[in-house]
């Protein structure tokens, strides 16, 4: 078997070259989907892969597929991909590393004349972040049949601009039907966006799946009253009740640990005045676990705690479930290829579940899929301070290359 090695310096240079498209103060990137800067990075991607002999196809929601032929074009393609859009205060690596590592693998194949059995496709998924057009992972979701194209086209940004108008505006509404394009395997390289690998001094995360999530909106209503004139025994303080909800959510994560996580991420207090007993609180709850059965038990425990808090503090509660996302288990044969690829390169590794959502979570519904994580400094992401090293990026790209070849050799 031929041992191929990616060019770490070339990959690092590409990361910084593309960071100029939407560069913002602090060294990060503000490259919202379907903006002029998104068009610029898409144009760069297209020029680069076409120069390497790829054919680029664009589907009806703007997903880009750069195809390099294999020895057997009757085989379904092996896909490598992530996204090139960012948060308003994004870093240089979130999503971008997964696409540019694919470009570096194409360059390695091109330089050495290596030809895979199956075609290779490098993919840029549209609107993964969901910042300009909600929800997140919109167009990998269309590809996987989670959303209809019409739903994606109808999304609007804060200025009322429709997704389809913005897509046509930058010239990236393609003619290919989203989802008609079948994939044989999907590999996504990503920074961890969490602190585990760094804390454990492990170089590679072998990702076995994505944890499930339950999101809720909760509104608590009591009585507003004058702080000085309302006796404590006669209060129905919505904020005190909300504080107990926060503690209950945190306690549930501890009870179902070590893999459970949960938090209250938003808290709106009304009337939010210094000398008024709060009469209404709106808050959001996020429960997550890699096992759907445990997640269901967490949800039941949460709802049970609410009943007790409602009775104790005399509050009215309106609980609205707004998102129920099942846990995802990645294809074991591809997970094994990633682990073998890390062993081949001599990198330390651990198996882990992704705490964040990714395009791969939807793609796993329609194709064998897995992910590779590399550390990021302090676990920070969605922030201009997001950082990883040249060596960590190169390690992830090398494991990706090794895993792709290992899987291709089985075909």
N, C-alpha and C positions, 0 to 999 in steps of 0.2 A: 504493500500500500504506500502511495506517495505521501510524504509528509509536507504539507503546505503551511506556510507561515505568513500571517498578515503583516503589513508594514505599519507599525505602531505610530511612527511619525506622520505618515500620510493620513491615517485616520484622524489623528489629533489636529492636523492642519485643516482637514475638511470640517471638523466640528467648529473650528474658529472662523473659517471662511464663511460658512453659512450663518454663523452668529451675527454677521453684519446685517443680515436681512431682518430688520426690526430691532436692532440693538437699542437698548435703553440704559438709562443711568444706573450705575452700580454694577455693570458688566453682564446684565441679564438680557433677556429678549422679550419684547412685546410683539408677538406675531400671531394675532388672532386669525382664526380661520377665514378664508375667502377675502382677505384684505389685499392691498397692493403688495405688502411684504410677503404674504403667503404666496401670491403669484410669482414673486421674484424667486423664492426658494424652490417652488415647483418648477419654474423654468430652468433653474440650475440643475435640479435633479434630473429633469428630462434630458437636457444637453449632455450631462455627464454619462448617463447610462446608455444613451444612443451612441455616444462615442466609443462605448465598449461593446457595441454590436447588439444591443438589446432592442426589441420592439416594444414601444410603450402603448398600452391601451388604457383608456379612461372611461369609467362607467358613468351612468346617469346621475350619480351623486358626487362625482369628482374623485372617487378612489382611483389611484394610479397604480398600474401593474407594469413593471419592467421585466420582460421575459427574455431569458437567455436559453437558446435551444440546448437540449441534451442529446445523447446518443439515440434515445428512444422517445420520440415526441408522442407516442401513444400513451406514455405514462402521465399521470396527473402531476402538475408541477409541485416542487417543494418551495414553499413560500417563506420569505424572511421579511419581516416588516414591523412597522410601528407608525408613528405620526410625526409630522413636521410642524403642526400648529402648537402654540404655547399659551400659557396663562398671561394675563396682562403684566405680571411681574415674574415671568418664567425664567428658568435657567437655560444653560446651553445643552443639557443632556436629556431631560425628561422627554422620552419619545424619540427625540432626534438621534440619539445614539443607536437605537434599534434600526433606523433606516440607513444611517451612514455606515454602520458596521456591515450592512448588506451590500452597500456600494463598494466598500473595501474588499469584501469577499469576491465580488465581481472582478475587481481590479486584479486580485490575486490569481483568479482563474485565467483572466486575460493574459497576464504577464507570463504565466507558466504554460499556457496552452491546455490546461486541465479541462476535460469535458466530463460532466456528470452523466449518469444514466438518465435521470429525469430532468426535464426543464427546471430552471431556477427562476423564481420570480421575486423581485424586490418590490414591496408594496408600501405606499404612503396612504394611510387611511385618513379620510376627511373628518374634521371636527371631532377628534377624540376628546379634547378638553371640555367641550360643551360650554365654553365661557361666553362666546358671542351668540351661539345658537344652542339652546338647551333641547334635549338632554345630552349628556356626555356620551361618547362612543356611538354617536348617531349613525355614522355611515358604515362602520363595521356591523352595526346592528341591522341596517338595511340589507347588507350583503348576506347576513345570517338569517334573514327572515323575521327578525324581532320587530322591525318597523317597516311600514310600507314606504316606497319612494315618495308618495304624495304627502305623507306625514313629514318627511324630511324637508321637502320643498316648501312646505307651508310654515316652517319655523320662522320666527321673526326676531331680529335683534332689538335693542332698546330704542333704536331710531325707526322701527317699523319696517326695516328692509327685510324682505323675504329671502330665505335661503336660496331659492332657485334664481332669483334676480342677481344676488351676489355671485353665485356660481357662474352664471352666464356673463356677468360683468368682468370677471377675470379670465374668461375664455376656457374654463375647465369643466363645463358640462358636457360629458362625453355621450356617445351613442350606445355604448354597450349596456345591456340590461344588468343591473346589480343583482348578483346572486346566481346568474347563469354560468358564471365562471367557477368551475369546481377546482378545489385544491386538494392535493394528496397529503400534505403535512404542513403545519405552520409552526415556525419558531419565532419568538419575540424576545429580543434582548432589551433590558431596561435597567435603569438604576433602581435600587431597592425602594427608595422613598421612605425608608424607615431606618432605625439604628441598629438592627440585629447583627448584620454582617460586620459592621465596623466594631461593635462592642465585643464580638467574639473573635475578632481578627481573622475572619474567614474571607477568602478571596471570591468565591463563587456561590451564589444561591441557586440550587437546583429546585426549581419551582414545581410543586406537585399539584397545585390548584389555586383557586381564588375563593376566599371565604364568602359565605352567604351573608346577606344584610337585610335588616328590617329597619325601615325609617318610619317615624311617627311625627305628626304635629299634635300638640296637646295645648288646650286652652283651659285655664283654671279661673273660675269666677267666684269671688267672695263679696265683701262689702267694702266700699271706700268710706273712710271716716277720718276725722281730725285726729292727728296723733295725740294731742294733749287732752282732748275731750272724750276719747273713746276708751273705756276701761279694757284692760287686757282680756278679761273673761267674756266680754261681749264682742270681741273682734272675730271676723272671718277673713283672715289675712292671706290673700292669695300667694304672696311672695314667700311666706313661711311654708305654706304647702308646697310651693315649687322647690324650695330648698330641700325639702324631704324627698321630692322626686329625684333631684340631682343625686342625693346620697343613695337613694334606692338603686338608681341606674349604675352608679359606681360599685355598689355592693354586689349587684347581680353579676357584674363582670368578674369580681373576685370569687364568688361562689361557684361559677362555672369555668374557672381557670384551669390550666394556665393559658388556654388558647382563646378564651373569650375576651372580647374588647367591647366597650360601650361608653357612650358619653352623651351629655347634653351640650349641644354646640351653639345654640342660640337661645337667648332669654330676653324677652321684651316685657317690660313692667309698665303698668298703667295705674294711675296717672303719672308716675315717675316724678313725684314732687317730694321735697325734703320733709315736709310736715304732714304728709297724707298717708294713711294706711293703704297699701296697695290693694286695689280691688280686683285687678285682672292681670294675669300673666300668660303670655304665649311662649312656648318653648318647643324645641325639637329634640328628638331622641334617636340615637343611632346605635343599634345592637348588631354585633357581627360574631360569626363563628364559622370555622371550616366544616362543621358537621351540621346538616340541616336538622337532625333530630335534636341536637343540643340547642340549636338556635330557636327551635320551636318551644323548648322548655324554658329558655330565657324569656321569650315573649310572654308565655303564660305567667311566669313569675313576676314580670313587670306589670302586667295587667292586674294581677292579684294585689301587688303592693299599692297600686293606684286606688283600689277600692278601700283599703285601710286608711290611706291618707285623706281621701275624700270624706270618709265618715268622721275621722278624728278632728278635722279642721272645718267641717261644715261647708265644704266647697262644692260647687258644680264643676263638672269636668266634661270636656268634649275631646275625645281621643280619635284621631283620624290616621289610619295606616295609609302611607303615601307611596311606599316602595317595598316590594318583597322580591329580593333577588336570590335565587337558590345558589348554594355552593357549587363550585365547578371543580371537577377532577380532571386533570390533564391525562393525556394518553401515556400509559405506563411505558410503552416501547420507546416513545420519544424522550420521556424523562430519563430512561436508562441510557439513551444516546448522549444526553447532556452530561450525565454523571461520568460516562466513559470518556467523553471529550475533556472533562476537567482532569480526570486521572491521566489521560494521555499527555496533557500539557503540564502536568505536575502542580496543579493548583489545588489548594485546600478548598473544601466545599462542604455544604450541609444542605439537606433537604428542608424545604420550608414552604409555607403557604403565603400567597400574596395577600397583604392587607388592603391594598388599593385595587380598584377596578382597572381593567385594561381591555384593549380590543380583543386580546386573546380569549377573554372570558366569553364573548359572543361567538368567536370563531370556533371555539371548542364544540359548539352545537352542530357544526356542519363539516368539520374536518378534524383529524387527529392534531392536537395542539400541545405545545408546552412553552415555557418561558425560562429565561436565564436572568439572574440578578447579579449586579455588581454593587459594591458599597457606594454610599454617598456620604459626604462629610456631615456628621451630626444627624444623619437621617433627614436633612432638610431638603425639601423640594417645593415646587410652586412658589419659588422665591428667588430673587436675583442672586442670593448667596449660595444657591445650589452649586455643589462642587463635587467633582471626583477627579482622579488623577489620570494622567496619560497611561500609566501602567495598568490601572484598573480597567480603563476602557479597552486597552489592548487585550487584557486577559479575557474579558467578556467576549470580544470579537473572535479571539482564537478558539475559545470553547464553542462558540456558535459555529465557526467553520468546521471544527472537528465533529460536532454533533450532526451537522448537515451531511458531511461526507459519510459518517458512520451509517446514517439512515439510508442515504442513497446507495450504499454498497449492499443493502439488503434487498434492493429492488431488482 
